[in-house]
Amino acid sequence: MLTVQQKESFFRDGFLILNQFVATDICTFLMNRARELMTQFEPSEIKTIFSAKNQGHAKHDYFLKSAGNIHFFFEEGAIDEQGQLKVDKLLSINKIGHALHDLDPIFNCFSRSHKIATLINDLGIENPLLLQSMYICKQPRIGGEVTCHQDSTYLYVQDQPVIGLWFALEDATIENGCLWAIPGGHHTPLKARSIRDKNNHVRMEMYDHSPWPLEKGVPIEVPQGSLVILHGLLPHMSKENMSARSRHAYTLHVISGWHEYAADNWLQRPNDMPLRGFV
């Protein structure tokens, strides 16, 4: 599936864009399914906000148990001081995670398609396991910023970093909060790790306090149906969505079963729900 030039580009830059990877009708199908799930979801009195800025969600049991569930997280700007929604429920969800690929038949079918399996094989990932999935809404006008980070900070694997697959279900532009990345930044050693201890407390362990050279970042503007492949050590981010258009995307993270997935990563599956590959 990948040419020699594309592979060289990925290992040089740490990311690769594949346009028209997902057909338009499939994008619509996935968005409609996510809408069904959000419509069926009944928010509890305690609503968990996902914020990349303060990581407060990591303190919530609801977040920590999402590794083996389909859980819903709200945009910070969607909740008032009394904990009530300020906007329609369908316009308040930040993301759905983190086991859509296993628990929902439609996302399972898409995530384990032959096309994606072939791509992962081309990237040299042996004994691949699907680790986590997220449906990201990036809501109009309140879509929150995702600060610059490396995926390996949260999903650390010894020796072979996690691979991220970011599917644009809608056009992603600078105006509605597209991805930004620092080309070649994956050659930077891991700057930090999110550690989950035996008491289920999550803390950030810092190895390098120097700031990211954000001036080197480039926008990854892609049309609907595009796939962006992300190396686990690549510094990337997205800015707030202040536009009137959403920026829906679906993401998968894949690891090799031959390399140790850290037992102190925040995301730990239940014992009765082991990771599975594409079969």
Secondary structure, 3 states (H helix, E strand, C coil): CCCHHHHHHHHHHCEEEECCCCCHHHHHHHHHHHHHHHHHCCCCCCCCECCCCCCHHHHCHHHHHHHHCEEEEECHHHECCCCCECCCHHHCEEEEEECHHHHCHHHHHHHCCHHHHHHHHHCCCCCEEEEEEEEECCCCCCECCEEEECHHHCCCECCCCCEEEEEECCCECCCCCCEEECCCHHHCCCCEEEEECCCCCEEEEECCCCCCCHHHCEEECECCCCEEEEECCCCEEECCECCCCCCCEEEEEEEECCCCECCCCCCCCCCCCCCECCC
